[in-house]
Amino acid sequence: MDSHFKDSDPFEKLHVKFIKDILGVHCKASNDGCRAELNRIPLKNKILYSIFNYLNHIVSSENSLAYDIFTKSVDSNPWFIKVKSLLNELGMSYIINNFNYVKGNLNSIKQRINDQCLQVQNANIFESKKLDFFKSVYIMGRRPPYVDILKNRSDRAAICKIRISAHTLMIERGRHLNIPRNER
């Protein structure tokens, strides 16, 4: 799923910029760490879910012109070829053969999209040396209470900077100066 959308997509960039602004961290802070801190997922997930919702709309309108055109061009329709590819990536290729399964599986599709995204995000977090401290305080799928409790932006930013290593302490600065970790 991640091959279709990247953090460099304009809307994703804007989304991450807002997340970082809310948290009060600099632009070089980890995107995955910031998203996890606010328990946010990329906007691409909403786009992907909308694609399947639209497919459901088409196949549920059996007496419509859109349904007739869709069913007659299903093998050569570039949009549907992409949808089939997305379903295969989600491990739900069985839906391709029976359009009636779309409606009954919309929630499963949405959950699978989110699960795959969170797996990639968590893998990135747990592979990152920079987020070593964050790994020890991160609770998957939960936004930390300080985000909602602290209304003062500078207080919230201070805690977030420590949590996701977006601070100016020597442990972080030394990383950029190539000082061995045990000497920072």
C-alpha positions in Angstrom: 0.0 0.0 0.0 2.8 2.4 0.7 4.1 2.2 -2.8 1.2 4.3 -4.0 1.5 7.2 -1.5 4.6 8.7 0.1 5.2 11.4 2.7 6.3 13.6 -0.1 2.8 13.8 -1.6 1.6 17.4 -1.3 -1.4 16.6 0.9 0.6 14.2 3.1 3.3 16.9 3.5 0.7 19.4 4.6 -0.9 16.8 7.0 2.5 16.1 8.6 3.3 19.8 8.8 0.1 20.4 10.8 0.8 17.4 13.1 4.3 18.8 13.8 2.9 22.3 14.3 0.4 20.9 16.9 3.2 19.1 18.6 5.5 22.1 18.5 8.4 20.2 17.0 10.8 21.1 14.1 10.4 20.0 10.6 13.1 17.3 10.8 11.3 15.4 13.6 10.4 11.8 12.7 7.1 11.7 10.7 6.3 8.3 12.1 7.0 9.4 15.6 4.8 12.5 15.2 1.9 10.6 13.7 2.2 7.9 16.4 2.2 10.7 19.1 -1.1 12.0 17.9 -2.4 8.5 17.0 -2.9 9.7 13.4 -2.7 7.7 10.2 -1.8 9.1 6.7 -4.5 10.7 4.7 -3.9 8.0 2.0 -6.0 5.7 4.2 -9.1 7.8 3.8 -8.4 8.0 0.0 -8.1 4.2 -0.3 -11.3 3.7 1.8 -13.1 6.2 -0.5 -12.1 4.1 -3.5 -13.7 1.0 -2.1 -16.7 3.0 -0.9 -17.2 4.2 -4.5 -16.8 0.7 -5.9 -19.5 -0.4 -3.4 -21.7 2.5 -4.7 -21.3 1.4 -8.3 -22.0 -2.3 -7.7 -25.0 -1.5 -5.4 -26.7 0.4 -8.2 -27.5 -2.6 -10.3 -30.2 -0.7 -12.4 -27.9 2.3 -13.2 -26.0 3.2 -16.3 -22.8 3.4 -14.2 -23.3 -0.3 -13.2 -23.9 -1.4 -16.8 -20.8 0.5 -18.1 -18.7 -0.9 -15.2 -19.7 -4.5 -15.7 -19.2 -4.3 -19.5 -15.7 -2.8 -19.2 -14.5 -4.5 -16.0 -11.7 -6.4 -17.7 -10.3 -3.3 -19.5 -11.2 -0.6 -17.0 -7.9 1.0 -15.8 -9.5 2.2 -12.6 -10.8 -1.3 -11.7 -7.5 -2.9 -12.6 -5.9 -0.6 -10.0 -8.7 -1.5 -7.5 -7.9 -5.2 -8.1 -4.3 -4.6 -7.4 -5.2 -2.8 -4.2 -7.4 -5.7 -3.1 -4.6 -8.1 -3.8 -2.2 -6.0 -1.7 -4.7 -6.1 1.1 -5.0 -9.9 0.8 -8.7 -9.6 -0.1 -8.6 -10.8 -3.7 -11.7 -13.0 -3.2 -13.8 -9.8 -3.4 -12.7 -9.3 -7.0 -14.7 -12.3 -8.2 -17.9 -11.4 -6.4 -19.0 -7.8 -6.3 -21.6 -8.6 -3.7 -18.8 -9.1 -1.2 -17.8 -5.4 -1.4 -20.6 -4.0 0.8 -20.3 -6.7 3.5 -16.5 -6.2 3.7 -16.2 -2.4 3.8 -15.4 -2.4 7.5 -12.9 -5.2 7.0 -11.3 -3.4 4.1 -11.0 -0.2 6.2 -9.5 -2.2 9.1 -7.0 -3.9 6.8 -5.9 -0.6 5.3 -5.3 0.9 8.8 -3.6 -2.3 10.1 -1.2 -2.4 7.2 -0.4 1.3 7.6 0.2 0.9 11.4 2.4 -2.2 10.8 4.7 -0.1 8.5 4.6 2.8 10.9 5.5 0.7 13.9 8.2 -1.1 11.9 9.7 2.2 11.1 9.6 3.3 14.7 11.1 0.1 16.0 13.9 0.1 13.4 14.8 3.8 14.1 17.8 4.4 16.4 16.7 8.0 16.8 13.4 6.8 18.4 15.0 4.6 21.0 13.5 6.5 23.9 10.2 6.8 22.2 10.0 3.0 21.9 10.1 2.7 25.7 7.2 5.1 26.3 5.1 4.5 23.1 1.8 2.6 23.6 0.6 1.4 20.2 -2.8 2.8 19.2 -3.0 5.3 22.1 -2.5 9.0 22.2 -0.5 9.9 25.2 -2.6 11.9 27.8 -0.3 14.9 27.8 -1.4 15.8 24.3 -4.9 16.5 25.4 -4.2 17.7 28.9 -1.6 20.3 28.3 -3.2 23.3 26.6 0.0 25.4 26.8 1.8 24.8 23.5 5.3 25.2 24.9 4.7 22.6 27.7 3.3 20.2 25.1 6.2 20.8 22.8 8.8 20.3 25.5 7.4 16.8 26.4 7.0 15.8 22.8 10.5 16.9 21.9 11.9 14.7 24.7 9.7 11.7 23.7 10.5 11.7 20.0 14.1 13.0 20.3 13.5 16.3 18.5 15.4 18.2 21.2 18.9 19.8 21.4 20.3 17.6 24.2 23.8 16.2 23.5 22.4 12.7 22.9 20.7 14.1 19.8 23.2 16.8 18.7 26.1 14.3 19.1 24.4 12.1 16.6 24.8 14.8 14.0 28.4 15.4 15.0 29.3 11.7 14.7 30.1 11.4 18.4 29.8 7.7 19.5 26.6 7.2 21.4 28.3 6.1 24.7 30.2 9.4 24.7 27.3 11.8 24.2 
